[in-house]
Amino acid sequence: MHSRKNQTNIFVILFAAGATFFVGVYAGYTNRPEVDKITELFNTSSQIEETADFEPFWRTWNMINERYTASTSTMPTAQEKVWGAIAGLAGSLGDPYSIFLPPQESAMFQDDINGNFEGVGMEIGVRDGELVVVAPLKGTPAYKAGLLSGDKILYIEGKESLNMPVDEAIKRIRGPRGTAVMLTIARENVAAPFDVSIIRDVITIPIIDTEIREDVFIIMLQSFTATAPNLFRNALEEFINNGKTDKLILDLRGNPGGFLEVAVDIASWFLPKGEVVVSEHFSGDIDDKIYRSRGYDIFSDNLKLVILINRGSASASEILAGALKEHGKATLIGEKTFGKGSVQELFAITPETSLKLTIARWLTPNGLSISEEKLAPDIEVPMTLEDFENGRDPQMDRAIKFLHNGN
């Protein structure tokens, strides 16, 4: 997200007051449908590109009204057709993260903000038109069913998902607690696609956990929610008060992101004031917006810090890991990250609908584009399906070894 409250997760979106949708209608105005709410949406006080010809739009609208015969008894209302037109305009951008949210989908985002909803508990994204599991949230039905970061969702209840908008996929996967959803999955190094039936449940987004293992303090941060800064501060106090170790692992595996401001706040515990955490790069003549450390900077150079990352580390996770790596504060161990490096802002179109629009790209302090290049570990350690099924964690083992031996 950008401006006001900032946030980067697909599922947890902060509603922001925004501008109206779009512009005056010039060509084809005399053929407009007589729907009051359409006139309200098409704000004639704004300006439109002079080359935009709306005659085909109104001609299509009228043709549908006059000639279309529905294959079922259900016919969309005039307002629902407006929502579909706006969704098509957003879809014309070819950006899976720029989407129009009609009333029901907007309400779903409100549930996400509250931190719990009914579904399977996983973050999904789009790569080359394919739905991909960014990360199953720990302890959720998706996690218990064995879904992994990087899994491709080919079908949802038999419906092909290729080029399916993310919001539609979310709507199909979610559902009431106790009901089942069937997903057809393609997995790397698995020969054939396979079906997974998942029983939906109430999903409470997990945030943080701590443990000590072999003289190493471990903080597992699972999402960058609004409450994460206080919880992270408490975890650091626990680490400091322990007094028996200077070795810290920050586990960001499977963390799909959250509030940008949370990533900046957490980075500030490790960086001097004014150091760049991340910048937003805009198109055109707009200057980059730079986010800097607040300078809590409580640790000396004696702190030994490893950050664990994998294909499920996205967005705010990549921002935090990239900043601490490039400032020489942390060693990254694991696998290459997901690469969710675009900035979305949510604009209110009507009181019940919203437009989530990509407005910028994230750049690390050294200018790395997270979307284009992802974030690579300093020490690459894969996690195989066999490791997962047998409860092994070679990435954690390697991090502990590195903190003890320095290699």
C-alpha positions in Angstrom: 0.0 0.0 0.0 1.0 3.6 -0.4 0.5 6.9 1.4 -1.6 7.0 4.6 -1.3 3.5 6.1 1.1 1.3 4.1 0.7 -2.3 3.4 1.8 -5.0 0.9 -0.2 -8.2 1.4 -2.8 -9.4 -1.1 -5.1 -10.7 1.6 -4.8 -8.0 4.3 -5.6 -4.7 2.6 -6.0 -1.4 4.4 -8.9 0.7 3.1 -7.9 4.2 2.1 -10.0 7.2 1.1 -9.5 7.6 -2.6 -10.5 9.3 -5.8 -13.4 8.6 -8.0 -13.1 5.9 -10.7 -12.9 7.6 -14.0 -13.9 10.4 -16.1 -16.4 12.1 -18.3 -18.1 10.3 -21.1 -17.7 12.1 -24.5 -18.2 10.0 -27.6 -21.4 7.9 -27.4 -22.9 10.0 -24.7 -26.3 10.2 -26.4 -26.5 6.4 -26.3 -25.9 6.2 -22.5 -28.2 3.9 -20.5 -30.6 5.6 -18.2 -29.1 4.4 -14.9 -28.5 7.1 -12.3 -25.7 5.3 -10.5 -23.7 5.0 -13.8 -23.8 8.8 -14.1 -22.6 9.1 -10.6 -19.6 6.8 -11.3 -18.6 8.5 -14.5 -17.5 11.7 -12.9 -17.7 14.4 -15.6 -15.6 16.8 -13.6 -12.5 14.7 -14.4 -10.6 14.6 -17.6 -10.2 11.6 -20.0 -7.7 10.9 -22.7 -8.9 12.7 -25.9 -8.5 9.5 -27.9 -10.9 7.4 -25.8 -14.0 6.5 -27.9 -16.9 5.3 -25.7 -19.2 4.7 -28.6 -18.4 1.0 -28.7 -19.0 0.7 -25.0 -22.5 2.2 -25.2 -23.3 0.2 -28.3 -22.3 -3.0 -26.6 -24.3 -2.0 -23.5 -27.4 -1.4 -25.5 -27.0 -4.6 -27.6 -26.8 -6.7 -24.5 -29.9 -5.1 -23.1 -31.8 -5.5 -26.3 -30.7 -8.9 -27.6 -29.0 -11.0 -25.0 -30.7 -14.2 -23.8 -29.4 -15.5 -20.6 -28.6 -19.3 -20.5 -30.1 -19.4 -17.0 -32.8 -17.6 -15.2 -30.3 -15.2 -13.7 -29.7 -11.9 -15.4 -27.2 -9.4 -14.0 -28.6 -6.1 -12.9 -27.6 -2.8 -14.6 -25.3 -2.1 -11.6 -23.7 -5.5 -11.7 -22.9 -4.9 -15.4 -21.2 -1.6 -14.3 -19.1 -3.5 -11.8 -18.2 -6.0 -14.6 -17.2 -3.1 -16.9 -14.9 -1.6 -14.2 -13.4 -5.0 -13.5 -12.6 -5.4 -17.2 -11.0 -2.0 -17.3 -8.7 -3.0 -14.3 -8.1 -6.3 -16.0 -6.9 -4.5 -19.2 -3.8 -3.5 -17.3 -2.5 -7.0 -17.3 -1.5 -6.7 -13.7 -2.8 -9.5 -11.4 -2.6 -7.2 -8.4 -4.7 -4.3 -9.8 -8.3 -5.4 -9.4 -11.7 -4.0 -8.9 -13.5 -5.2 -5.8 -17.3 -5.2 -6.0 -19.3 -5.2 -2.7 -18.9 -8.8 -1.7 -15.2 -8.9 -2.4 -14.7 -5.6 -0.6 -16.5 -7.1 2.4 -14.1 -10.0 2.3 -11.1 -7.7 2.6 -12.8 -6.1 5.7 -12.8 -9.6 7.2 -9.1 -9.9 6.5 -8.3 -6.6 8.3 -10.0 -8.0 11.3 -7.6 -10.9 11.3 -9.9 -13.9 10.9 -12.2 -15.3 8.2 -13.4 -18.7 7.0 -11.3 -20.5 4.4 -8.2 -22.6 4.1 -5.5 -20.2 5.2 -3.0 -19.6 2.5 -1.6 -16.7 0.5 -1.9 -17.0 -3.3 -0.4 -15.0 -6.1 -0.1 -15.0 -9.9 2.9 -15.8 -12.1 2.5 -15.9 -15.9 -1.3 -16.3 -15.5 -0.9 -19.3 -13.2 -2.2 -19.3 -9.6 0.6 -20.0 -7.2 0.6 -20.8 -3.5 2.8 -18.1 -1.9 2.6 -19.6 1.6 0.2 -21.7 3.6 -0.2 -20.1 7.1 1.1 -22.4 9.8 -1.5 -24.5 11.6 -4.3 -23.8 9.0 -6.2 -26.3 6.9 -4.0 -25.6 3.9 -0.8 -26.2 6.0 -2.2 -29.4 7.5 -3.2 -30.6 4.0 0.4 -30.4 2.9 0.3 -27.5 0.5 3.7 -26.0 -0.1 5.1 -22.6 -1.2 5.4 -22.7 -5.0 2.5 -25.2 -5.6 0.5 -24.3 -8.7 -3.3 -24.4 -8.4 -4.5 -25.8 -11.8 -8.2 -26.2 -10.9 -10.6 -25.1 -8.2 -13.5 -27.4 -7.9 -12.9 -28.5 -11.5 -12.8 -24.9 -12.7 -9.6 -24.1 -14.6 -7.6 -21.3 -12.9 -5.3 -20.3 -15.8 -5.6 -16.5 -16.1 -8.2 -16.4 -13.3 -8.1 -13.1 -11.4 -6.8 -13.5 -7.8 -10.0 -12.1 -6.4 -12.1 -14.7 -8.2 -9.8 -17.5 -7.0 -10.1 -16.3 -3.4 -13.8 -16.2 -3.7 -13.9 -19.8 -5.0 -11.5 -21.1 -2.4 -13.1 -19.5 0.6 -16.3 -20.8 2.1 -18.1 -21.7 5.3 -16.3 -23.6 8.1 -16.7 -27.4 7.7 -17.2 -27.4 3.9 -14.6 -28.9 1.5 -12.9 -27.4 -1.5 -11.0 -29.5 -4.0 -7.8 -28.1 -5.5 -5.8 -29.7 -8.3 -2.1 -29.1 -7.7 1.0 -29.2 -9.8 4.2 -29.4 -7.8 7.8 -29.1 -8.8 9.5 -32.5 -9.1 6.2 -34.4 -8.9 5.4 -36.0 -12.2 1.6 -35.6 -12.4 -1.0 -33.1 -11.0 -2.9 -34.4 -8.0 -6.1 -33.4 -6.1 -6.2 -32.1 -2.5 -9.5 -31.8 -0.6 -9.3 -29.2 2.2 -11.9 -28.7 4.9 -12.4 -25.0 5.5 -12.2 -23.6 9.0 -12.1 -20.3 10.8 -8.7 -18.8 10.0 -7.0 -16.7 12.6 -3.8 -15.1 11.1 -0.8 -16.2 13.2 1.8 -13.6 14.0 4.9 -14.6 16.1 6.5 -17.3 18.2 9.8 -17.8 19.9 12.0 -20.6 21.0 15.6 -21.4 22.0 17.5 -24.2 20.2 21.2 -25.1 20.7 22.0 -21.7 22.2 20.3 -19.8 19.4 17.2 -17.6 20.0 14.6 -18.0 17.2 11.8 -15.5 16.4 9.3 -16.9 13.9 7.4 -14.0 12.4 4.5 -15.2 10.3 2.8 -12.0 9.2 3.3 -8.2 9.4 0.0 -7.3 11.0 -0.7 -4.1 12.9 0.0 -5.8 16.2 3.3 -7.3 15.1 5.6 -4.3 16.2 4.6 -4.7 19.8 4.9 -8.5 19.7 8.3 -8.3 18.0 9.5 -5.8 20.6 8.4 -8.3 23.3 10.2 -11.0 21.6 13.4 -8.9 21.4 13.1 -8.2 25.2 12.8 -11.9 25.8 16.0 -12.4 23.7 17.9 -9.7 25.5 16.7 -10.7 29.0 17.8 -14.3 28.3 21.3 -13.0 28.4 22.8 -16.3 27.4 23.2 -15.9 23.6 24.1 -13.3 21.0 22.8 -15.6 18.2 19.5 -14.7 16.7 17.4 -16.3 13.8 14.5 -14.4 12.3 12.4 -16.9 10.5 10.5 -15.3 7.6 9.7 -18.5 5.7 6.2 -18.7 4.6 5.5 -15.1 5.7 3.5 -13.5 2.8 3.8 -9.9 4.1 1.6 -7.3 5.6 2.0 -3.6 6.6 5.0 -1.8 5.1 5.2 0.3 8.2 5.7 -2.8 10.3 8.7 -3.9 8.1 10.2 -0.4 8.6 9.6 -0.5 12.4 11.2 -3.9 12.7 14.2 -2.9 10.6 14.7 0.1 12.8 15.7 -2.2 15.7 18.8 -3.2 13.7 19.7 0.0 11.7 20.9 3.5 12.6 18.5 6.3 12.1 18.1 7.5 8.6 19.4 4.4 6.8 17.3 3.4 3.8 14.9 0.5 4.4 13.1 0.5 1.1 12.0 3.0 -1.6 8.9 3.2 -3.8 9.7 3.7 -7.5 6.9 5.4 -9.5 6.5 5.7 -13.2 6.7 9.1 -15.0 8.1 12.2 -13.3 7.2 11.3 -9.7 10.2 11.1 -7.4 10.9 7.9 -5.5 9.6 7.8 -1.9 12.2 6.6 0.5 11.4 4.9 3.9 14.2 5.2 6.5 15.1 3.6 9.8 13.7 5.2 12.9 17.0 4.4 14.6 16.1 2.2 17.6 19.4 0.4 16.7 19.8 -1.4 20.0 22.3 -4.1 18.9 26.0 -3.8 18.7 28.0 -5.3 15.8 28.5 -8.4 18.0 25.0 -9.6 17.2 25.0 -12.6 15.0 21.8 -12.5 12.9 20.5 -15.0 10.3 17.2 -14.5 8.4 15.6 -17.6 7.0 13.7 -17.1 3.6 12.0 -19.3 1.1 9.6 -19.1 -1.8 6.8 -18.2 0.6 8.6 -15.1 1.8 7.0 -12.2 0.1 6.4 -8.5 0.1 7.1 -7.0 3.5 9.3 -10.1 4.3 11.4 -9.3 1.3 11.7 -5.7 2.2 12.9 -6.4 5.7 15.3 -9.2 4.7 16.7 -7.2 1.8 17.3 -4.1 3.9 19.2 -6.0 6.7 21.2 -8.0 4.2 22.3 -5.0 2.1 23.3 -3.0 5.3 25.4 -6.0 6.4 23.3 -6.8 9.4 22.1 -10.3 8.5 23.0 -13.3 6.5 20.2 -14.8 4.4 19.8 -18.6 4.4 17.3 -20.7 2.5 15.8 -20.3 -0.9 15.0 -17.5 -3.3 11.9 -15.4 -2.3 8.6 -15.1 -4.1 9.2 -11.7 -5.7 6.1 -9.6 -4.7 7.6 -6.2 -5.1 4.8 -4.0 -6.3 2.9 -1.4 -4.3 -0.9 -1.3 -4.2 -3.1 1.4 -2.9 -6.8 0.8 -2.3 -9.1 3.6 -3.5 -12.8 3.8 -2.5 -14.9 3.9 -5.7 -18.2 3.9 -3.8 -18.9 3.2 -0.1 -19.2 -0.5 -0.9 -16.6 -1.0 -3.7 -12.9 -0.4 -4.1 -10.1 -0.4 -6.7 -6.8 -2.0 -5.7 -4.2 -0.4 -8.0 -0.5 -1.0 -8.5 1.1 2.5 -8.2 4.8 1.7 -7.7 7.6 -0.9 -7.3 9.6 -1.7 -4.3 13.4 -1.2 -4.5 15.9 -2.4 -1.9 18.5 0.1 -0.5 20.9 -0.9 -3.3 18.2 -0.5 -6.0 17.3 -4.1 -6.5 13.8 -4.6 -7.9 12.1 -7.2 -5.8 9.5 -8.1 -8.5 12.0 -8.5 -11.2 14.9 -10.2 -9.4 13.5 -11.6 -6.2 15.8 -11.9 -3.2 18.5 -14.5 -3.2 20.0 -16.1 -0.1 23.6 -15.8 0.8 23.6 -19.5 1.6 21.2 -21.6 -0.5 19.7 -24.5 1.2 16.7 -26.3 -0.4 13.8 -27.9 1.5 12.6 -31.0 -0.3 9.2 -32.6 -0.1 10.9 -35.6 1.7 12.3 -33.2 4.3 8.8 -31.7 4.9 7.1 -35.1 5.1 9.7 -36.4 7.6 9.8 -33.3 9.8 13.3 -32.4 8.9 14.4 -28.7 8.6 17.8 -28.5 6.8 17.5 -24.7 6.5 17.1 -24.2 10.3 19.9 -26.7 10.9 22.2 -24.8 8.5 21.4 -21.5 10.1 22.2 -22.8 13.6 25.5 -24.3 12.3 26.4 -21.0 10.6 25.8 -19.0 13.8 28.0 -21.4 15.8 30.8 -21.8 13.2 30.6 -18.7 11.0 30.4 -20.8 7.8 
